[in-house]
């Protein structure tokens, strides 16, 4: 059953929350779907309100000034709704420079101070500083407190916030979004707002990509050690009233590579000490990082979309905190008051279709450690050439695409080398790993984590050996951490096994359903191993599982598919991928499973225990492909009489 709202906002960072508060106050029933509140870009910011210090130009400067000028009233409103002090401070910002300007700026309130004048207000700058711009109208807000305040304000107003929900896609028909598909079912609304930040392009094709920023904080010796925000070249220092100094931020185009790095932190410290030498002896208190949503021209994407009932509010990059009030107002004006501000046309997604030659990073700092991705070549001028290595028939699980429909395991092989070669020969892209056996270094599993190339193979941690739901939930959490330690930071997959029966290894349906419901709430993409029970499969799909995995016959038995009738029912009724797991003993049985309409197979023992595991791995890979092609092609009907394949007309008479 699809869940309904007036407005459904995809993304619960500062932009999504600000829009939700605005619309809910105007009488809308708003629901927010959020993947992970703690990963929102607002947590990896310093809270500067700095359109002048940032050096914004043109329409970005106009938008930034309008939003900054709204901040005092907007913060008061949020504080009244939430009861939380957001730390708004119109303190002004110094922007030190190594070269004095040749002329003053006439259309700005900013003032140039030479080094002697600057030292009177903020002493201690490095030798390379010759003076600074003073931007009296810029300021700061405590971004973390603001995020919490917005969250409380939204909840207090009645906004429904669904945390731990991953959006898989948008169901669109004739220019209208019909529903949002998630790992927890369908959600519907009269209108939809895409505010998913760096993750927006995973929901719909938009030129938004993550720029990683590393940050740190120091403990100042006293509150007077630094009184003003300092905005240097590719560096800022933001003193909080509690004595914390925020230092940020790197700008790294490294896709989704997580975590702080020695190079990133060293870069921040070197620049900070060069700018303000006295902080070299201050205590380091925290390190953190996050992803900011950038676009090729460093302008946000705001306003209409190709769908009449979908509005874009993404790509804010470094200015999400600054632009939250104006974004909420513009979206509210558009949706509630039917007023489209003329400024919106400058931030339309259409600019990437109409003008594919955008120069990157025009409004801010160049990215480090990699080149910017290429996006959107205009269909008006270029015809795309299909890539012969890509196939439209791909397996999609929880929004992730795979070319191979064969999954394999890692147990029972005669050696690690045999396992490695078999996996490669099979062509599989998903390999399941027993978390407990890796954690305990069980025989045959020593060094398993290092044996495969996890840049090419997607790990499917499994909860093998767990007899209860509670055990399985704990092991699933360990599996997610194991995947992250091996570099798959965004891997939330788990193959759920709850098996109390030691003789036949049959899964516990009640424990499986209980564990699946909890793991889905925690943001896992759950792939549950079950008996071929159509009713249970339906219940698991309803709680939000990413697949269902009915067994063909008991694990490792090699009996083939003994539950054909029930598996056919599961395939017919399921809206999530169906993976036949366990019991397949030969390539012919693998092909038959795919001919039935299964989306994928998981095969371990039949490969690992074969006389030649490598050759059997290759055979299973080919059989899976053949079975899929046969299913798509459609077999001829079964008849009880013969039907000649040669024509019966036009025969030569004898």
ROVO-925233 format. One record per residue: x, y, z of N, C-alpha, C in turn. Coordinates in steps of 0.2 Angstrom, whole numbers, plus 5000, padded with zeros to 4 digits. Example, Ala and Ser with C-alpha at 12.3 -4.5 7.8 and 13.67 -1.06 7.14 Angstrom:
506649725039506249785039506649845039
506449895035506849955036506450005039
This chain:
500449945000500050005000500450065000
500450114995500750174995500550225000
501050255003500950305009500950375005
500450415008500250475004500450535008
500550595005500650655008500450715003
500350775005500350825000500950834997
501550845000502150854997502650805000
503050774996503550724998504250754996
504650765002505250785001505750735001
506250724996506750674996507350704998
507550695004508150725007507950765014
508350745019508150775025508750815028
509250845024509750885026509450955028
509851005028509651075030509151105024
509251085018508851115013508151075013
508151015014507450975014507050995020
507451005026507051025032506851095032
507251145029506951215028506351215024
506351175019505751175014505151145018
505251095022504751065025504451105030
504851145034504551195039504151245035
504451275030504051325026503351295024
503351245020502751215017502251195023
502451165028502051145034501751205037
502051255038501751315040501251345036
501251335029500851355025500251305024
500151255028499551215028499651145024
500251135021500351075018500551015023
500350955021500550895025501150865021
501750875025502350865022502650795025
502950755021503350695023504050705020
504550685024505250685022505450615022
505750595016506150535016506850545016
507250515021507950535022508350465023
508850465020509350405020509750405026
510050455028510450455034510550535036
510250555042510250625044510950645045
511350595048512050615050512550625045
512350605039512750605033512650675029
512150705031511950765027512550815027
512550855021513150905020513150955026
512550975029512551025034513051005040
513150945041513550925046514350935045
514450935038515150945036515251015034
515051065038515051135036515351175042
515451235041515651285047515151335048
514651335044514051385045514151455044
514651465039514751535037514251565033
514051625034513551665030513951715026
514251695020514751735017514751745010
514251775007514151785000514751834998
514951885002515451935000516151895001
516251865006516951835008517051775003
516551745001516551684996516751714989
516651774988516751794981516251774976
515651764978515151754974514951804969
514751794963514651844958513951834955
513751884951513151884947512551864951
512151814948511551794951511651754958
512251724958512351684964512451734970
512851794969512951844974512251874976
511851884971511151914972510751864977
510751804975510351754979510651744986
511351744986511651744993511551804997
511551864995511351924999510651915001
510251904997509551894999509451845005
509751795004509651745009509951765016
510651795015510951815021510551865025
510151915021509851965024509151935028
508951875026508351845029508551815036
509251805037509451755042509251775049
509251835051509051855058508351835059
507851855055507151845056507051765056
507351735051507251665050507551625056
508051645059508351605065507951615071
507651675071507151685077506551645076
506351635070505751585069505951515071
506451495069506651425070506851415077
507151465081507251455088506551455092
506051495090505451495093505051425092
505151395086504751335085505151275088
505751285089506151225092506351235099
506451295101506751305108507451295108
507851295102508551285102508851345100
509451365103509851425101510251395095
510251435089510551405083511251435083
511451485087512151515087512151565081
511651595079511751645074512151705077
512651735073513051785075513251825069
512951885068513151935063513851965064
514351925064515051955067515451985062
515251985055515752005050516251955049
516651965043517151915041517751955038
518351935040518951965037519151915032
519351935026519651895021520351925019
520851895023521551915022521851905014
522251945012522551935005523251945005
523651915001524351925000524551974995
524052004992524152054987523552114988
523752174989523352224990522952244983
522252254984521852274978522052334975
522052334968522152394964521652454965
521052434966520552484967519952454972
519652494975519052474979518452454976
518052414979517452394976516852444977
516552464972516052524973515352494975
515152434973514452404974514452364980
514852364984514852324990515052364996
514752335002514852365009515552355011
515952315008516552285010517052345011
517552335015518052385016518752355016
519252385013519952365013520352395019
520652345023521052365028521852345027
522252395027522952375026523252335032
523852305032524052265037524052295044
524252365045524252395051523552405054
523052425049522352425051522052365053
522252305050522052245051522252215058
522952235060523252215066522852245072
522652305071522252335076521652295078
521352265073520752225075520852155076
521352125073521452055073522152035072
522552045077523352035077523551965075
524151955073524451885073524451855066
524251885061524251855054524951835052
525051795047525751775045526051825040
526651815039527051875035526751885028
526451835025526151845018525551885018
525251905023524651945023524752015023
524552055018524652125017524052165019
523552135020522952165022522352125021
521752145022521152105022520552145020
520052115017519352145016518952135022
518652185024518152175030517452175027
517152115028516452115026515952115031
515752175033515352185039514652145039
514352135034513652105033513652035034
514251995032514351925033514351905040
514251835041514151815048514251735048
513951715054514051635055513451615059
513251545058512751515062513051445064
512951415070513151355071512751305067
513051275062512751225058512451165061
512751135066512551075069511951095073
511951145077511351165081510751185077
510951225071510351235067510051175064
510451125062510151065059509751035064
509951025071509550995076508851035077
508951105077508351145078507851135072
508051135066507651125061507251055061
507651005063507350945064506750945069
506950975075506450985080505851025078
505951075075505451125072504951085068
505251045063504851015058504450965062
504750925066504350875070503750905074
503950965077503450995081502851025077
502951045071502451065066502051005063
502250945064501950885062502150855055
502750885053503050855047503250775049
503050735044503250665045503950645043
504350625047505050615045505250535045
505350515039505550435038506250435037
506550415043507350405043507550335041
508150335038508350265036508050235029
507750285025507350265019507850275013
507950225009508350245003507850244997
507950294993507550304987507850264982
507450224978507750184973507550214966
507050244965506850274959506150314959
506050344954505450384953504950354947
504350334949503950304944503550364940
503750374934503450424930503050404924
502550434923502050424917501850484914
501950504908501750554904501850624908
502550634910502750694913502450704920
502250654924502050654931502450604935
502650624941502850574945502250534949
502250474948501650434951501750414958
502450394959502650374966503350364966
503650364972504350354974504450284976
504850244973505050174975505550184980
505550154986506050144991506150074993
506650074997506750005000506249985006
505850035007505250025012504550025009
504550015002503950024999503850084995
503250094992503050154988502750214993
502950274991502650334994502350374988
501850404990501450444985501350514988
501250564983501050634986500850674980
500550734981500250774976500850804972
501450824976502050854973502650824977
503150824973503850794975504350854975
504850854980505350894980506050854981
506450864976507150824976507650874980
507850854986508250894990508750844993
509050804989509450744991510250764991
510350824990511050844990511550804985
512050774988512550734983512250674981
511750654984511450584981510850594976
510750664974510250674969510250634963
510850634960510950604954510850524954
510850494960510750424961509950414960
509550464961508850464960508550474953
508850534950508650544943509350584940
509450574934510050604930510050674931
510450704935510650774936511350774937
511650834934512350844935512650864942
512450824947512650844954513150784956
513650804959514150754961514450774967
514750724971515050744978515750774978
515850824981516450854983516650834990
517150794991517250784998517650845002
517450855008517750905012517950885018
518650885020518850865026518950925031
518750925037518750975042519050955049
519251005053519450985060519351045064
519351035071519251085075519851085081
519951145083520451155088520151185094
520451185100520251215106520651275107
520351335107520751405108520951405115
521451435116521651445124521151495127
520851535124520351585127519951605122
519351635123518851655118519051715114
519551755117519851815114520451795109
520651735109521251715104521051725097
520451725095520251735088519451765089
519351825087518651845088518251845082
518551845076518151855070518251795065
517851785061517851735056518451755051
518851705049519351725044519251685038
519251715032519151675026519751695021
520151645021520751645017520751615010
521251605007521251575001521251495002
520651465000520551395000520551375008
520351415012520451405019519951455023
519651425029519251475033519351445040
519351495045519451485052518751515055
518451475059517751505061517751495069
517851545073517851535080517151535083
517051485087516351485090516451515097
515851535100515851575106516051525112
516051455111516251415116516951395116
517351435112518051425112518351375107
517851345103518051295098518251335091
518751315088518951345081518851295076
518451305071518351265065518751285060
519151235057519551245051519351205045
519251235040519051195034519151235028
519051205022518951135021519251115015
519451055014519751035008519151025003
519351024996518851014991519150954986
518950894987519250834984518750804980
518850794973518450764969518650684969
518450644973518650584974518050534974
517550544971516950514971516650504978
516550444980516250424987516850404992
517450414991517950394995517850425002
517850385007517650415014518250435018
518150465024518650465029519150525028
519350545034519950595034520550555032
521050595029521650575026522250615029
522850585030523350625032523550685028
523450675021523550725016523050785017
522450765018521950815019522050855025
522150825031522250855037522950895037
523450875034524050905034523950975030
523550965024523451025020523151075024
522651065028522251105032522751145037
523151105041523551125046524051175043
524351155038524951195034524651265033
524051265029523751325027523551365033
523251335038523051375044523651405048
524151365049524751395053525051445049
525151445042525351495038524951555038
524351555039523851605039523951635046
523851595051523851625058524351575062
524951595063525451555066525351535073
524951575077524951565084524451495085
524151475081523651415082524051355082
524751355080525151295079525151255086
525051285091525151255098524451235101
523851255097523251235100523051165100
522651145104522451075105521951055099
522050995096521650965091521050935095
520450945093519850915097519450865092
519450875086518950835082519150845074
519050785071519150785064518550755061
518350775055517750755052517750765044
517250745041517250745033516550745031
516450755025515750755022515750765015
515150755011515150765004514650825003
514950874999514550924997514250924990
513650934988513350924981513550984976
514050964972514251014967513951004960
513951054956513751054949514351084945
514351074938514851094934514951164934
514451204935514651284935514551304943
514551264947514451284955513851324956
513351314953512751354954512251294956
511751314961511251264962510751254957
510351194957509851174953509151184957
508751234954508251254959507651264954
507051244956506451254952506151194948
505851214943505451164939505951104936
505651044935505950984932505550964926
505850914923505450884917504750864919
504650844925503950824928503550884931
502950884929502550944932502550944939
502550894942502450884950503050874953
503650884950504250874954504650934953
504950964959505351024960506051004962
506551034959507251024961507451074966
507851054971508151094976508851064978
509351064974509951034975510551064972
511151034973511751064970511951124974
511851134980512051194984512751204985
513151144985513851144986514051174992
514451234992514751264998514251305002
513651314999513251375001512551345004
512551285006511851255008511651295014
512051305019511851335025511651405023
512051445020511851515018511251515014
511051475009510551475005509851445007
509851415013509351375016508651425016
508751485019508051525020507851545013
508251565008507951585002507751524998
508051474998507851414995507151394997
507051395004506351375007505851425004
506051485004505551545002505351534995
505851524991505651514983505251454982
505451404985505051344984504351354987
504251384993503551394995503151444991
503551494988503151544984502951504978
503351464975503151424969502551374970
502651334975502151284976501451304980
501551354984500951374988500651434985
501051484983500751544981500751554973
501051504970501051504963501451564960
501951584963502351634961503051614960
503251624953503951604951504351664951
504851664956505351724956505751724950
505851784946506251784940506951754941
507251754947507851734948507951654947
507351624948507351554947507651524940
507551564935507651544928508451534927
508851574932509551564931509851504934
509351464938509651404941509251344939
508951354933508551294930509051234928
508851174928509251124926509351124918
508851164915508951164907509551194905
509951234909510551264907511051214905
511051154908511451104906511351064900
510651074897510451044891510551094885
510451154887510451204882511251234880
511651224885512351244885512851194888
513051144884513451094887514151114888
514351174886515051194887515151234893
514851224898514951254905515651254907
515951304909516651304912516551284920
516851234922516751214929517051264934
516751264940516951294946517051374945
516551414943516651484941516551524947
516251494953516051534958516451524965
516951484964517251464971517951434969
518151384973518751354973518851294969
519451284966519551224961519551164966
519351114963519351044967520051014966
520250974971520850944972520750874971
521350834969521350764969520850734964
520850754958520450724953520150774949
519950754943519550794938518850784939
518450844937517750844938517450794933
516950764935516550714930516250754925
516150724919515750754913515050734914
514650784912513950774912513550804906
512950774905512450804900512750834894
512850804889512950824882512350844879
512250894876511550914874511250874868
510650844869510450804864510250844857
510250904858510150944852510750944847
511350934850511950944846512350874845
512150824849512550764849512150704849
512250654845511950584846512450544850
512150514855512550464859512750404855
513350374856513550314853513450264858
513050204857512950154862513650124864
513650104870514250064872514149994872
514549964867514349884866514449844872
514849864877514949824883514349834888
513949884887513349894891512749854889
512349824894511749794892511149824896
510549834892510049854896509749804901
509849744900509549694904510049684910
509949724915510349714921509949694927
510349664932510049654938510049714943
509549734946509549794950509249774957
509749784962509549764969509649834973
509149854976509249914980509549974977
509349984970509650034966510350024963
510649974965511349954962511249904956
511649914951511549884945512149834944
511949774942512449714941512349684934
512849674930512749644924512649564924
513049534929512949464930512349444935
512049394933511449374938511649314942
512249294942512549244946512849264952
512649244958513049264964513449194967
513949204969514349144972514549154979
514749094982514949104989515749094990
515949084996516749074997516849015001
516348985003516548925007516648855004
516948805007516948735005517448724999
517848784997518348774991518948734994
519348694990519948664992520448714994
520448774992520948824993520748894991
521048944994520949014993521049024985
521548994982521749004975521148974971
520848914973520348894969519748934969
519548964975519049004976519149074971
519749104972519849164968519749144960
520049094958519949074951519249064949
518849024953518249004951517749074951
517849114956517449174956517549214949
518249224947518349254941518049224935
518149154935517949114929517149124928
516749124934516049134934515849194931
516249244931515949314929515549344934
515449324940514949344945515249414948
514749454950514949524953514749534960
514349484963514149484970514449414973
514849424978515049364982514849374989
514549314992514349314999514849295003
514949325009515449305014515149295021
515249245024515049225031515449275036
515049315038515349365043515749335049
515349285052515649255058516249215056
516249185051516849145049517449185048
517349245045517949285043518149315050
517649335054517849365061518249315065
518049255065518349205069518949165066
519049185059519649155056519549075056
518949055054518748985054519148955048
519248885049519648855044519448865037
519848885032519648895025519448975024
519449015030519249085029519849125031
520349105033520949145034521149185028
521249255029521449295023520949305018
520249275019519749285014519649355012
519649405017519449475016519949505011
520549475011521049505007521149465000
520749414999520849364994520549394987
519949434988519649454982519749534981
519649554975519749624973519049664974
518949694980518349724982518149784978
518649804974518449864969518049834963
518049774962517749744956517149694959
517249664965516749624967516349654973
515649654973515249684978515149624983
515349644989515249604995514549594997
514349534998513649525001513749485008
513849525013513949495020513349445022
513449385025512849345027512949335034
512349315037512349305044512349225045
512649185041512749115042512949095049
512649045052512749025059512349055064
511949105062511449135067510849095068
510649085074510049045076509449085078
509549145080509049185082509049255078
508449285078508449355075508949405078
509049405085509449445088510249435086
510449375086511049355083511149385076
510649375072510749395065510849465064
510449505068510449575068511149605070
511449575075512149595078512649575072
512549515069513049495064513049545058
512449565056512349605050512649675051
512649695057512949765059513749755058
513949695060514749685060514849675052
514449645048514549635041514549705038
514149755040514149815036514849855038
515049845044515749875046516349845042
516249775041516749735038516849765030
516249775027516249795020516549865020
516349915025516649975025517449975026
517649935030518349925031518749905025
518349875020518649845014518549895008
518349955010518250005005517550015002
517049975004516449985001515950025006
516150085007515850135012515050135011
514750125005514050135004513750065004
514050015006513749945006513349935012
512649925010512249915016511849845015
512149805010511849745009511949695014
511449645016511549595020511149535018
511449475017511049415016510849385023
510249385024509949365031509849295031
510149265036510049195037509949185045
509349155046509149135053509049065053
509449015055509448945054509548915061
509048895065509148855071509148785070
508948755064508948685062509648665060
509948625064510648605062510648545057
510148505056510148445052509948465045
509448495044509148515037509348585035
509548625040509748695038509148735035
508548725038508048765035507948825039
507748885036507748945039507148955043
507148995049506649005053506249065050
505649055048505249105045505049165050
504949145056504749195061505349245063
505849205064506449245066506749285060
506649265054506849295048506449355047
505849355047505349415047505549465052
505649445058505749485064506449525062
506949485061507649525059507549565053
507249545048507249585042506849655043
506349655047505949715049506449765052
506849735057507249785061507849805057
508149765053508749785048508549835043
507949825040507649875035507649945039
507349945045507350005049508050045050
508549995050509250025051509550045045
509250035039509450055033509850005029
509749945031510049885027509649875021
509949845015509649815010509649745011
509049715013509049645016508849595010
509249545010509149495005509049425009
508449415011508249355016508249285012
508549245015508549175013507949135017
507549105013506949085015506749015012
506248975015505948925011505548955006
505348905001504948934996504248944998
504048995002503449005005503149075002
502749074997502449134994502249184999
501849165004501549215009502149245013
502649205015503249235018503549285014
503649265008504049305003503649375002
502949375002502549435001502649475008
502649445013502749485020503449515020
503949485018504649515018504649575013
504349565007504349625002503949685005
503449665009503049725012503449765017
503849725021504249765026504849795023
505049785017505549825013506149795011
506149725011506749685009506849705002
507549695000507749714993507649654988
507649594991507549534987507149484991
506949434988506849374992507249314989
507449264993507949214991507649144993
507149114989506949054991507348994989
507448944994507848894992507548844987
507948814983507748764978507648694981
508148684986508148624990508648634995
508748595000509148605006509848625004
510148665008510848695007511348635005
511748645000512248594999512048524997
511348514996511148444994511148424987
511248474983511248464975510648424973
510148434976509448404973509148444968
509348504966509048544961508448574964
508048594959507448644961506848594963
506748584969506248534971505548574973
505548644973505048684975504748724969
504748694963504548734957503948764958
503448734960502748764960502748834964
503048824970502948884975503448934972
504048914969504448964967504149004961
503748974957503449004952502949054954
502549044960502149084963502449144966
503049134969503449194972503649234966
503949204961504149244955503549294952
502949254951502449294949502149354953
502149344960501849394964502349444966
503049434965503549484968503649544964
503749594967503949664964504749674965
505049634969505749634970506049574967
506749584966507049524963507049464967
506949404963506849344966507549304965
507949284970508549244969508449174972
508549124967508549054970509149044973
509149014979509749004983509648934986
510248904985510348834988510048774984
510348724984510148664981510348654974
510548704970510648694963511348654963
511348594958511948554958512248554951
511948574946512248574939512048634935
512448644930512248704926511548694923
511348634921510648624918510148654923
510248634930509748664935509748734936
510348764935510448834935510048864929
510148844923509848874918509048864918
508848804921508148794922507848844927
508248864932507948914937507848984934
508348994930508249064926507749064921
507649004918507048994913506349004917
506348984923505748994927505549074928
506049114927505949184928506249214934
506749174937507049204943507549254940
507649304945508049364943508849344943
508949304948509649284949509749214953
510349194953510449134957511049144962
511049104967511649104972511849024972
512449014970512748944969513448944973
513448904977514148894981514348824981
514048774984514348704984514448674978
513948684973514048654966514648674963
514948734964515548754961516148734966
516048744972516648734976516848664977
516348614977516448544978516548504971
516448534966516548504959517248484959
517348434954518048404953518548464951
518248504946518648564944518248624945
518348654951517848714953517948774948
518548784945518548834940518148824934
518148764931517748754925517048754927
516848724933516148734935515948804936
516348844939516148914940515948944933
516448934928516248954921515648934918
515548864919514948834917514248864920
514348874927513748904930513648974928
514149014926514049084924513749084917
513949034912513649024906512949004906
512748954911512148934911511648984914
511849024918511449074921511249124915
511749144911511649184905511149154900
511249094899510849054894510149054897
510049034903509349034906508949094906
509349154907509049214907508849234899
509249224895509049234888508449194886
508449124888507949084886507249114889
507249134895506649164898506449224894
506849264893506649324889506449314882
506749264879506549244872505849204872
505749164877505049134878505049064874
504949014878504948944875504348934871
504348884866503748864863503248824867
502648834866502148794870502248714869
502048684875502148604875501448584871
501548534866501048504863501048424864
500548394863500448324863500548284857
500548324851500648294845501248334841
501448304836502048324832501848384828
502348434827502248484822502848494818
502748484812503348484807503648554807
504348554807504648614806504748644799
504648594794504748614787504048634785
503948684780503248704777502948644774
502248634774501848584771501548604765
501748664762501448684756502048694751
501948694745502448704740502848644739
502648584741503148524740503148504733
503748474731503848454725503548384724
503048374719502748314719503148254716
503048194718503448134716503048094712
